[in-house]
């Protein structure tokens, strides 16, 4: 036997509950509260009428019923709401999906029952963007193995041709080139469209790499003809499936702001809007049941006491965790607004200061991990849009004057420089470095390349236009 001294840190049930709730955005918090109400009968929702009649609802305190827990009654309810009305949210609307549309159309085609079954199977293989990325060989194998239908690659190609004749134009294509060609083949072509078709058939790689000189030589056309044909190609849709809302596979997410920011005469004011988060309290009825059961000496009543006390403890932790979540979110958002005051007053991205999690942690007295949980999946509604809290955090670089500027400011300036360039002679990364340095920003070429990639801006050669 040995004796040793150890230090061990453990989280209380309240801390664990608070950490879990901190990470939840508003919509998920609503679901979490509703689930907790369903699973814990001790928790009950305060009706709107009760909320209006009593600013401080009457709540049960465990200490009134033989419980030694000195928790005051004000900790046994939570008011998450203000006086604004509860809005209703529709996260998505039911429309005809891409696959439903294709199956409805294929029913009008001249196919026998066997071919129709093959066609429906192939339609099921088409992805939501409209492309068929499975090879004919794999489809042939799957149809033979899963559908027990014998077919040939030639027959599959014939049925695919029928599918590719459906709407939207370009559906069922196996790559971008075929998708664009399908859209051109469905029209009576004018001279510019005919040149566009030839470019896609004969010079697709050169077009992708912006090798315009090679295209001019191969097709023996003028720059004006190439420019007009390129405009026709740009009008085509490379993602035909995007025209139809496939609500069953790609439901639109509803973003509900966790904070509202209003600019008043006194400056920016942060509030947390009232959504569908209900007011909660500990049920008085279960408190009375606990009092009655605690006076009994029967084993069954003692089990009842244990059950009710466990549920009341769980409810107490949940209610207190909700209050702590509200306080933590409010203080964190106020610290962010204070730190980025100039930005929130103007909405100008160049006013954003470099800010990391540590800056807000120091201002609020909270741990960095807590700040990270708060800003995750949270949004604030401002006069210039709904913005993710993560947007306000960025590293900093030192400019030529010695001041620290946000990397987001540099990205904004870089985007403006590229937007104003001569598209016939786009700026290389080296030229962009020189231009940024002339504006007072000390950046290396690899930094410009990294920021350009983040902004999804291609290299100079791919930005060139005729």
ZIBEL-V125622 format. One record per residue. PSI is psi in degrees with one decimal (NA if undefined). D_CENTER is the distance of its C-alpha to the mean C-alpha in Angstrom with 2 decimals. Layout:
psi->PSI d_center->D_CENTER
psi->PSI d_center->D_CENTER
//
This chain:
psi->136.3 d_center->55.93
psi->154.5 d_center->54.19
psi->129.3 d_center->52.80
psi->153.3 d_center->49.94
psi->126.6 d_center->47.86
psi->150.2 d_center->44.03
psi->127.6 d_center->41.22
psi->130.6 d_center->38.20
psi->125.1 d_center->35.07
psi->149.8 d_center->33.58
psi->136.6 d_center->30.84
psi->161.4 d_center->32.01
psi->-35.7 d_center->30.41
psi->-42.9 d_center->29.27
psi->-41.7 d_center->27.56
psi->-44.3 d_center->25.80
psi->-41.3 d_center->24.66
psi->-42.2 d_center->23.47
psi->-42.3 d_center->21.45
psi->-42.0 d_center->19.63
psi->-30.3 d_center->18.94
psi->-36.0 d_center->17.83
psi->-15.1 d_center->14.67
psi->129.7 d_center->13.62
psi->175.2 d_center->11.56
psi->-47.3 d_center->13.73
psi->-40.6 d_center->13.01
psi->-30.7 d_center->13.48
psi->-41.7 d_center->16.44
psi->-45.2 d_center->17.99
psi->-39.9 d_center->17.97
psi->-42.4 d_center->19.38
psi->-43.2 d_center->22.12
psi->-39.2 d_center->23.09
psi->-40.6 d_center->23.44
psi->-39.4 d_center->25.54
psi->-39.6 d_center->27.71
psi->-36.1 d_center->28.36
psi->-23.6 d_center->29.31
psi->103.4 d_center->31.31
psi->-16.1 d_center->34.04
psi->-30.1 d_center->35.03
psi->138.4 d_center->31.91
psi->154.7 d_center->32.18
psi->135.5 d_center->30.39
psi->126.9 d_center->32.32
psi->158.9 d_center->32.92
psi->-34.5 d_center->32.37
psi->-43.6 d_center->36.16
psi->-38.9 d_center->36.78
psi->-36.9 d_center->34.19
psi->-32.9 d_center->36.00
psi->-32.1 d_center->39.44
psi->119.3 d_center->38.83
psi->-34.9 d_center->36.91
psi->101.2 d_center->37.56
psi->150.6 d_center->37.47
psi->126.4 d_center->40.24
psi->159.4 d_center->38.99
psi->138.2 d_center->40.74
psi->133.6 d_center->41.48
psi->-27.0 d_center->42.24
psi->-19.0 d_center->45.18
psi->-12.8 d_center->46.94
psi->47.9 d_center->47.23
psi->15.4 d_center->48.88
psi->134.1 d_center->45.82
psi->-5.9 d_center->46.44
psi->118.5 d_center->42.88
psi->23.0 d_center->43.35
psi->121.8 d_center->39.85
psi->157.7 d_center->40.37
psi->-26.5 d_center->39.34
psi->-15.5 d_center->36.84
psi->-1.7 d_center->34.59
psi->12.0 d_center->34.63
psi->160.4 d_center->32.49
psi->136.4 d_center->29.34
psi->103.2 d_center->28.62
psi->1.3 d_center->24.91
psi->153.0 d_center->25.60
psi->-153.5 d_center->27.02
psi->-1.0 d_center->29.02
psi->155.5 d_center->26.45
psi->155.3 d_center->25.95
psi->122.2 d_center->23.29
psi->157.5 d_center->20.97
psi->142.0 d_center->20.12
psi->132.3 d_center->16.69
psi->111.1 d_center->16.42
psi->-28.0 d_center->13.06
psi->158.3 d_center->14.54
psi->143.8 d_center->18.02
psi->117.9 d_center->20.19
psi->173.8 d_center->21.45
psi->129.4 d_center->23.44
psi->167.5 d_center->21.57
psi->-46.9 d_center->22.59
psi->-37.3 d_center->24.70
psi->-43.1 d_center->26.34
psi->-44.9 d_center->27.28
psi->-40.7 d_center->28.80
psi->-36.6 d_center->30.69
psi->-40.3 d_center->32.09
psi->-39.3 d_center->33.27
psi->-22.6 d_center->34.78
psi->-20.5 d_center->36.93
psi->0.3 d_center->38.91
psi->157.1 d_center->39.67
psi->75.8 d_center->43.09
psi->144.5 d_center->42.30
psi->176.6 d_center->44.29
psi->-41.3 d_center->42.85
psi->-45.9 d_center->42.52
psi->-34.6 d_center->40.79
psi->-39.5 d_center->38.52
psi->-39.7 d_center->37.39
psi->-43.1 d_center->36.73
psi->-42.9 d_center->34.81
psi->-36.1 d_center->32.57
psi->-42.6 d_center->31.93
psi->-36.8 d_center->31.02
psi->-37.7 d_center->28.69
psi->-21.4 d_center->26.88
psi->-12.4 d_center->26.46
psi->132.2 d_center->24.73
psi->168.3 d_center->21.00
psi->-20.6 d_center->18.48
psi->-1.3 d_center->18.84
psi->-1.7 d_center->22.56
psi->147.7 d_center->24.00
psi->101.8 d_center->26.49
psi->-8.0 d_center->26.08
psi->143.4 d_center->28.53
psi->158.6 d_center->32.06
psi->-33.8 d_center->34.96
psi->-42.5 d_center->36.66
psi->-36.6 d_center->33.89
psi->-41.3 d_center->33.67
psi->-43.9 d_center->37.47
psi->-45.9 d_center->37.49
psi->-39.8 d_center->34.92
psi->-39.5 d_center->36.77
psi->-38.5 d_center->40.04
psi->-44.9 d_center->38.78
psi->-36.8 d_center->36.46
psi->-11.0 d_center->37.97
psi->41.5 d_center->41.51
psi->126.0 d_center->42.01
psi->130.5 d_center->44.07
psi->-175.5 d_center->43.08
psi->162.1 d_center->43.34
psi->-33.2 d_center->41.08
psi->-41.6 d_center->42.98
psi->-37.9 d_center->42.25
psi->-39.8 d_center->38.52
psi->-39.0 d_center->38.52
psi->-42.5 d_center->40.38
psi->-36.9 d_center->37.96
psi->-35.8 d_center->34.97
psi->-38.4 d_center->36.77
psi->-44.2 d_center->36.93
psi->-38.6 d_center->33.18
psi->-11.9 d_center->32.53
psi->-1.0 d_center->34.63
psi->173.1 d_center->32.22
psi->146.1 d_center->29.68
psi->152.7 d_center->27.30
psi->133.4 d_center->29.38
psi->-8.3 d_center->28.40
psi->146.3 d_center->27.02
psi->3.8 d_center->28.33
psi->154.2 d_center->28.65
psi->-9.6 d_center->28.62
psi->174.5 d_center->27.55
psi->-41.0 d_center->26.69
psi->-47.7 d_center->30.40
psi->-36.8 d_center->31.38
psi->-46.1 d_center->28.58
psi->-38.9 d_center->29.85
psi->-38.4 d_center->33.45
psi->-37.7 d_center->32.94
psi->-33.6 d_center->31.84
psi->-32.2 d_center->34.94
psi->-16.0 d_center->37.26
psi->3.6 d_center->36.51
psi->158.3 d_center->38.03
psi->115.0 d_center->41.50
psi->135.6 d_center->41.03
psi->173.7 d_center->42.34
psi->-40.1 d_center->43.65
psi->-38.7 d_center->40.40
psi->-33.6 d_center->38.46
psi->-40.9 d_center->41.21
psi->-38.8 d_center->40.84
psi->-41.4 d_center->37.06
psi->-42.6 d_center->37.80
psi->-39.0 d_center->40.25
psi->-45.1 d_center->37.83
psi->-36.3 d_center->35.23
psi->-38.2 d_center->38.02
psi->-23.1 d_center->40.01
psi->33.1 d_center->37.98
psi->-43.9 d_center->34.32
psi->-40.8 d_center->34.07
psi->-38.0 d_center->35.88
psi->-42.1 d_center->33.54
psi->-33.9 d_center->30.43
psi->5.6 d_center->32.15
psi->35.0 d_center->33.48
psi->73.7 d_center->37.07
psi->-34.8 d_center->38.48
psi->-38.5 d_center->42.06
psi->-38.8 d_center->42.14
psi->-42.2 d_center->40.94
psi->-41.0 d_center->43.64
psi->-43.0 d_center->46.31
psi->-43.4 d_center->45.32
psi->-7.7 d_center->45.15
psi->56.1 d_center->47.77
psi->167.6 d_center->45.88
psi->168.0 d_center->45.62
psi->-36.4 d_center->42.74
psi->-40.6 d_center->42.54
psi->-41.5 d_center->42.29
psi->-40.7 d_center->39.55
psi->-42.4 d_center->37.62
psi->-40.1 d_center->37.96
psi->-38.3 d_center->37.00
psi->-36.4 d_center->33.91
psi->-37.2 d_center->32.87
psi->-41.0 d_center->33.36
psi->-38.3 d_center->31.13
psi->-21.3 d_center->28.34
psi->-12.1 d_center->28.51
psi->159.3 d_center->27.80
psi->112.0 d_center->24.46
psi->-7.1 d_center->23.34
psi->76.5 d_center->20.71
psi->-31.6 d_center->22.83
psi->-18.4 d_center->20.64
psi->-10.7 d_center->17.99
psi->-20.7 d_center->20.60
psi->133.8 d_center->20.31
psi->104.1 d_center->17.44
psi->85.2 d_center->17.50
psi->-14.1 d_center->16.21
psi->-20.6 d_center->17.42
psi->-15.1 d_center->15.45
psi->71.1 d_center->12.26
psi->137.0 d_center->11.53
psi->130.7 d_center->9.43
psi->133.1 d_center->7.11
psi->120.1 d_center->9.01
psi->120.5 d_center->8.05
psi->124.5 d_center->11.37
psi->138.2 d_center->12.67
psi->-18.6 d_center->14.39
psi->150.8 d_center->16.95
psi->130.9 d_center->19.02
psi->120.0 d_center->20.85
psi->139.9 d_center->24.09
psi->116.5 d_center->26.67
psi->-179.7 d_center->30.14
psi->-25.5 d_center->33.60
psi->-1.9 d_center->33.17
psi->-168.2 d_center->29.91
psi->137.5 d_center->26.24
psi->129.2 d_center->25.88
psi->131.4 d_center->22.93
psi->157.1 d_center->22.67
psi->113.5 d_center->20.46
psi->151.5 d_center->20.30
psi->120.4 d_center->21.84
psi->-135.9 d_center->19.56
psi->24.4 d_center->20.65
psi->115.9 d_center->21.37
psi->160.5 d_center->25.08
psi->137.2 d_center->27.95
psi->154.8 d_center->29.40
psi->164.5 d_center->32.90
psi->132.1 d_center->35.24
psi->127.3 d_center->37.35
psi->-33.0 d_center->40.97
psi->-40.9 d_center->42.21
psi->-27.4 d_center->41.18
psi->-41.2 d_center->42.79
psi->-37.0 d_center->45.99
psi->-38.2 d_center->45.77
psi->-41.2 d_center->45.47
psi->-44.7 d_center->48.49
psi->-41.1 d_center->50.55
psi->-30.7 d_center->49.63
psi->-20.4 d_center->50.36
psi->-13.0 d_center->53.98
psi->152.9 d_center->54.55
psi->3.0 d_center->55.84
psi->148.1 d_center->55.03
psi->-38.7 d_center->52.69
psi->-41.2 d_center->50.50
psi->-35.8 d_center->50.04
psi->-36.4 d_center->49.26
psi->-37.1 d_center->46.47
psi->-43.5 d_center->45.20
psi->-45.2 d_center->45.32
psi->-43.8 d_center->43.36
psi->-47.8 d_center->40.66
psi->-39.9 d_center->40.30
psi->-39.3 d_center->40.30
psi->-43.6 d_center->37.51
psi->-36.0 d_center->35.37
psi->-39.5 d_center->36.27
psi->-45.0 d_center->35.39
psi->-42.5 d_center->31.98
psi->-40.6 d_center->31.48
psi->-44.5 d_center->32.73
psi->-39.2 d_center->30.30
psi->-44.2 d_center->27.35
psi->-44.6 d_center->28.54
psi->-36.9 d_center->29.19
psi->-37.1 d_center->25.83
psi->-41.1 d_center->24.15
psi->-42.1 d_center->26.46
psi->-38.5 d_center->25.75
psi->-45.5 d_center->21.98
psi->-45.8 d_center->22.61
psi->-42.0 d_center->25.03
psi->-45.0 d_center->22.93
psi->-42.4 d_center->19.85
psi->-47.1 d_center->22.30
psi->-36.1 d_center->24.28
psi->-45.0 d_center->21.40
psi->-38.7 d_center->19.96
psi->-37.2 d_center->23.57
psi->-39.2 d_center->24.19
psi->-43.6 d_center->21.27
psi->-41.5 d_center->22.62
psi->-40.7 d_center->26.10
psi->-37.8 d_center->25.26
psi->38.9 d_center->23.47
psi->-47.7 d_center->25.93
psi->-38.2 d_center->26.83
psi->-46.9 d_center->23.31
psi->-25.6 d_center->22.55
psi->-26.3 d_center->25.96
psi->-29.3 d_center->25.55
psi->9.4 d_center->21.95
psi->119.5 d_center->23.42
psi->-30.8 d_center->21.27
psi->-11.5 d_center->24.58
psi->-5.2 d_center->25.26
psi->128.2 d_center->22.53
psi->148.8 d_center->24.46
psi->131.3 d_center->23.72
psi->130.7 d_center->22.23
psi->171.3 d_center->21.46
psi->-35.2 d_center->20.89
psi->-36.0 d_center->24.66
psi->-43.0 d_center->25.37
psi->-34.8 d_center->23.61
psi->-40.2 d_center->25.01
psi->-35.6 d_center->28.47
psi->-33.0 d_center->28.20
psi->-17.4 d_center->27.08
psi->13.1 d_center->29.16
psi->164.5 d_center->26.28
psi->152.5 d_center->25.52
psi->-39.2 d_center->23.02
psi->-33.8 d_center->21.29
psi->-43.8 d_center->21.00
psi->-39.6 d_center->19.44
psi->-40.8 d_center->16.89
psi->-35.3 d_center->15.99
psi->-46.1 d_center->15.95
psi->-13.8 d_center->13.56
psi->123.9 d_center->10.98
psi->27.3 d_center->7.97
psi->149.5 d_center->10.39
psi->151.7 d_center->10.72
psi->136.6 d_center->14.09
psi->121.4 d_center->15.52
psi->178.7 d_center->18.14
psi->-16.0 d_center->20.69
psi->29.2 d_center->18.74
psi->172.6 d_center->15.29
psi->124.0 d_center->12.37
psi->139.4 d_center->11.41
psi->141.4 d_center->9.54
psi->-28.2 d_center->12.55
psi->-24.5 d_center->12.04
psi->-31.0 d_center->12.90
psi->-6.4 d_center->16.38
psi->127.4 d_center->17.29
psi->155.8 d_center->19.13
psi->177.4 d_center->22.39
psi->155.2 d_center->25.56
psi->155.5 d_center->28.40
psi->127.9 d_center->31.96
psi->-176.8 d_center->33.29
psi->-21.3 d_center->36.94
psi->-2.0 d_center->37.93
psi->-2.3 d_center->36.76
psi->151.6 d_center->33.88
psi->127.8 d_center->30.40
psi->152.0 d_center->27.69
psi->142.8 d_center->23.93
psi->-26.8 d_center->22.58
psi->-35.4 d_center->20.10
psi->-41.2 d_center->23.29
psi->-40.1 d_center->24.73
psi->-39.2 d_center->21.76
psi->-44.4 d_center->22.15
psi->-40.6 d_center->25.90
psi->-42.5 d_center->25.49
psi->-39.0 d_center->23.37
psi->-39.1 d_center->26.05
psi->-43.6 d_center->28.82
psi->-36.1 d_center->27.50
psi->-28.3 d_center->26.92
psi->1.2 d_center->30.56
psi->162.4 d_center->32.14
psi->113.1 d_center->34.74
psi->-16.9 d_center->32.96
psi->-26.7 d_center->36.34
psi->73.5 d_center->36.50
psi->154.9 d_center->33.01
psi->133.9 d_center->32.93
psi->169.7 d_center->32.92
psi->-37.0 d_center->31.18
psi->-41.2 d_center->34.63
psi->-34.1 d_center->35.14
psi->-37.7 d_center->31.77
psi->-46.5 d_center->32.84
psi->-40.3 d_center->36.09
psi->-42.6 d_center->34.47
psi->-38.3 d_center->32.12
psi->-34.0 d_center->35.15
psi->-22.6 d_center->37.15
psi->1.0 d_center->34.57
psi->11.4 d_center->34.99
psi->118.8 d_center->32.06
psi->101.7 d_center->33.24
psi->149.5 d_center->30.97
psi->164.8 d_center->31.91
psi->-40.3 d_center->31.41
psi->-30.1 d_center->29.12
psi->-42.4 d_center->26.90
psi->-43.2 d_center->26.79
psi->-40.7 d_center->25.99
psi->-45.5 d_center->23.09
psi->-36.0 d_center->21.60
psi->-40.7 d_center->22.27
psi->-39.9 d_center->20.38
psi->-38.3 d_center->17.33
psi->0.4 d_center->17.61
psi->43.4 d_center->18.10
psi->124.3 d_center->21.62
psi->171.8 d_center->24.30
psi->170.0 d_center->27.70
psi->-43.5 d_center->30.53
psi->-36.6 d_center->32.22
psi->-8.0 d_center->29.23
psi->-5.6 d_center->28.81
psi->138.6 d_center->32.46
psi->159.9 d_center->33.51
psi->NA d_center->36.95
//
